[in-house]
């Protein structure tokens, strides 16, 4: 099959769940002999970075276009009085649309896959210039992310604004779902929402997949006990969750009963987080050169997610690295876990405190959780098995 994939982020760097999911999908498709073209939007603020080359770029056709996704205060304010959805509209760029149209005119595709809501502004162009089956992969239910964030805001003006924004996104999201030939969701919860919103296309649940041969856990190089979070704080649910965690546990980690070092790593960490750093106790490391090496060097992974949706790539990767993971039930959504066996679920401050307290005192317990987590990933998230299901879904849609 000849497959075109559209993304709102560049494939590199591999520093977030979204590009990792797309990368592994492409890897799986190439391994089966399919042809893949990737067209990515590249936000202006990251185009000046340099990344090491990857052999995947020699195996696909890769087009990308820099877009300015900044939203002015004026535009954000005036959108309150129009039907505009600036957080989606900002990804439309006429130059990117031209690249897409030229690609569609020059090649015949069996499948065009939209990776999330933010590339749907290009749906009209695909429908006009291609006869391919058009598939939407819902990385999450976008308006639910904003609604959950709004509910947690204490400031009434921010809450009202975010509620309005969530309503706009919901209306837009529902209107787009009916325009696709097929829809892929990561979780049962997301599938049920999509069907409830009236989508007529067949909805397939396909979990996140990873290449297990990339993940080589080594406990000899792991600092025990140690606590860590790794993720992009440019994604609002991550920022909200880690702020909640630090606000609730800063004193416990620096002066109280939790005698364990905490490491925070990832991209887009605000400069204000430097104020949280305490030498020898809390480390704000920013973006790391090798994410898997960083994960391997730490023992206990926290995922204090309070909003968001879809399936967390970092949890699947952490499980592959045999990490003992403490997560909210929302953070682990879609993963077929067993609490206390391959992950620890904590939804309140007290539950997080007790989980951390037990983990830092019992290395054998942590290792057992991590080993069981690796087995779960091997069974459920193997890239070959998931790709087989994906291509089977494609074939079902395109057959006469």
N, C-alpha and C positions, 0 to 999 in steps of 0.2 A: 504494500500500500504506500501511497504518497501522502504524507501528512504534514500539514502546516499548523504550527503552534504560535499563538499570540500571547505575549506576556507584558505586564506593565512594569517589570523590573528587568534589568540586564541579568544575563546568566551568571556573570561573575561580578563581584566576588561571591563565593558560596558562604555568605555570612548570615543567612536567615533561612527560615523554613521554606519560604516561597521558592527561591531559586534552587534550593536543594531538591524539592519535590519535582520541579521541572527537569532538572539535570538527570535525576534517576529515571524519570519517565523516558527521556530521550535515550539514555543508556540502554534501557530495556528494549525499546523499539529497534534500535540499531542492531542489537544482538540477535534479533529475529530477522534481520535483513530488510527492514522497511526503510524508506527514504524519508528524511525529516528536514523540514525547513523551519527555522525559528526567526520570528520577527519580534524584537523586544524594544520597548520604550526605555530610555535611559535618562533618569532624572539628572538635570544639569549639575547638581552639586556633587555627583559622584563620578562624572566623566573624566576628571583630571587624575583619577587614580590609575595605577598601573598594576596589572595582574599577571601572574605567571601563565604561560600558555598551557592549554589543555588539549589532549589529542582528540577530544570530542569535536573540537572546532574544525578538524580536518575531515570529519565524517559527515558534517551537516552543512546546509546552506544557512548562513547566519547573517541577518540584517538587523541593524539597530539604529534608532533615531533618538537624538537628545531632545528632551522636551522640558520646558520650564513648568514645574508643577506648583510654583508659589501662588498663594492666594492673598491678594492685598486685603487689608482691613476694610477698605471701601467696598470691594467686591463681595466680601463675606457678609457685610452689613446689608448691602442692597439686595442680595439674594433672598433676604427675608421677605421681600415684597414681590418676588417673582416665583415662577415655578422652577427656577434653575436649581441644579444640584452641584454646586461648585466642586465638591470633593470628588466627583466623578468626571464632570466636564473638563477639569483641569488636565486630564490625560489625553484629550483630543488635540491633535496637531495635524495641520494640513500636509506638512511634509511627510509625516509618518503614514498618513492615509495614501499619499501618492506612492510611497514605497510599497505599501500593501497592494494597491491596485495594479501596479506594474508587475508584481510577483504573480498575482492571480491571472493576469492577461498572458503571461509568459509560460505558465505551467498549469497542468490539470491536476487537481488534488482530489483524493478520495474523501479526506476528512480535514476539516478546519476546526481546531480546538481552541476555545477561548479560556484562558487561565484566570478566571475570576471576573468580578463585576467591572473592574476599572478599565478593561479593554473593550467592553460592550459598545462604547461610542463608535467603534469601527464595524459594527455588525451590519449596518446598511450597505457599506461598501462590499462586504463579502457576499451578501445576498444578491447584490446587483451584478457582480462580476464572477461568480463561481456557482457551479452546480453541485459542489461537494456537500456531504452531510456535515452539518454544523453542530458542534458539541460544546456544551458549557460545563466546565469543572468548577464547582462551588467550593472554594477553599474555606469558606465559612458562609453563614447567612449574615451578610454585611450589616443590615439595619439592626440586627439583634446586638451586635457589638456596640453600636452607638447607643442603643436604648439602655443596655446594662450600665454603660459608663455614665449616662445621664442620671440614672436612678441613684447612683452613688455620690452625686455632686451635692455638697451642702449649700453652695451658693445658688439661690433660687433663679437668678438671671442666667447663669451657666446651664442650670438644669433645664430651664424652659427652652433655651437656644438649642441644646443638644437633643431634646425631645422633638423639637420641630425638625431638626436635621434628620433624625432617625426616621421620622414619618415621611419626609421627602424621599429618603433613600429606599424605604420600604415600598412606596408607590412605584418608584422607578424599577426596583429589583423585581417586583412581581410582574410588571409589564414586560420585562425582558425575558423572563423564564418561559413564556409561551411562544417565543420566537425561535427556539432551538429544536433540532431534530432529536437530540439526546442530551441527557444531563448526568453528570457524575458527581456523587457526593462522597465525603470521607466517612460519615457516620450515619447511623440509623436516625438520630435526632434530626440531622439536616435533611435527610431524605423525607422524613415525615412532614417537616415544615414545607418543603418544596411541593409535595403532593397536596398538602392542605391549602397552599396558595393557588392551586388550580392548574399546575403544570400538566400538560397533556403528553409530553414526550416521556419515553421510558426512562426511569431513574435507576442508575446502577450504583451500588455502594462498592467502592474500591479503596482499601486502606492505603496509607502512605507506604511506599516500598523503599528499601535501601539495599545497597550492595554490601552484603555482610563481609566480604573479603577485605573491605577497607577498615574494618573495626577490629582492632587487636588489643583487647584489654590486658593490662599487666599490673597486678597488684604490687609488684616489687617497687614500682615507681609512684605509688599512691601515698599521699600524706594522710594518715589517719590519727585522730579524727580531723576532718576539714569539711566545710560547708561551702557550697557554691551555687551561683546562678549564672547562666550563659544565655544571652539572647539580645535581640535588638530592642533598645529602648525607644527607637523611632516608631515602634508599633505601640499605640496607646495602651492596650490592655497589659502589655509587659511593663510599661512605665508605671501604670496604676498599681499593678500587683507588687512590684518591687518596692515602691514607695510605702505601700501598706506594710510590707514585711519589715523594712528598716525602721519605720516609725514605731512599730510594735515591739521590735526585738533589739533595737540599738543598745538600750541599757542592759539587757540580759547578756548580750554578746560582749560588752565592754566592761561591765561592772558586776554582773549578776552570776547566775548559776550555769549559764551555757558557756562552758569553757572550751570554746572551739573557734578557730579562725574562720572568717567568712570572706569569700572572694566573689566580687562582682565583675563580670567581664561581658563584653559585647560592644556592638557599634552604637553610635548616636547616644552615648551616655551624656546627659546634661552636665555642664561645668559645675552646677550647684551641688552635684553629688560628691564633689571633692570634700565638702564640709562633713560628710558622713565618715570619712576615712579616719581610722584610729590606728597608729603604728602598732604592728604586732597583733592586731585583733580584727580590724576590718580593712580590706584592701579593695580599692576601686581601680581596676586594672585597664579598663577600656577594651579596645579591640585587640585580640590576641593573634599572633602570626599563625598558629596551628591550633584550631579549635579542638581537634580530637586529642592532641597531646595535652592540652589544658584540662580537658575532661578526665583523661586518664590519671592526671596527677592529683586529682581531688577525689574525695570519698562519697559525700552525700550531696545529692542534687535537690534543690528546692524549686518548685513551680507554683508560686502563690497566685495563680491566675484567678481573678475575680470577675472578669468579663471576657468576651471573645467567643469563638466558636470553631468548628472544624476539628482537626486532629493536630496535636502538637508534634511537629517534627523533632524538636529537641528532646522530647521524652522518648520517642522511638530510638533516636541516636544514643541517648543516655542508657537506655535499656541494652542496646547492642554493645555498649562499653561496660556492661555489668555494674552499672551504678545503682546504689540504693537511692531511690527517688521518693521524696515527700511532695505530694501534689494535692491541690484541691480536686474535688470530683469534676469540676468544670475543666480544669487543666488536662485531666486524663480522659476527657470525653471521647468516645469512639474506640478507645483501646480496650480490648477484651481482658482486662486485668482482674486479679483477685486480690483484694485488700489484705495486706499482711503476708502475702505470699510472693508477689512479684512487684509490688509497689505499696507505698503507705499513703492512705488518703487522709487528709486533714483539712477541715473546712473552717475552723475557728482558731483564734489565737491560742486557746488552751490546747487544742488538738495538735497544732504545730509545735508548741512548746514541749508537750509530752513526747511527741514523735522524735524531735531532735534530741531530747534528753536521753531517750532510750538508745537511739542510734549511736551517739557519741560514746556511750558506755559499753557497747556490745559490738565489737568488730565482726564476730562470727555471724551475728544476726544480719548485719549489713551485707556481708558477702553472700549469705544465702539468698537474700532478697535480690541482689544483683545477678546471681547465677540463674535464678528462676526467670528474671526479666529477660536475659539473653535467650533462654529457651523459647519464651513467648514470641520474641521477634523472629527467631528462626522459623517458627511455625506459621506466623501470621503475616509477616512483613517482608518476606523474601521477594526480591525484585523480579525474579523469573516467574514465579507463580502469579504475582499481581499483574505482570505484563501479559501473561497468557489470557487472563480474564479480560484485560483491557482490549486486546486485539480481537478477542472473541466478541466483545460488545460492538466494536467497530464493524466487524464482518456481518453481524446480525442487522445493523442499521443500513449498510450499503447494499445488501443483497437485493435483487429485483423482487 
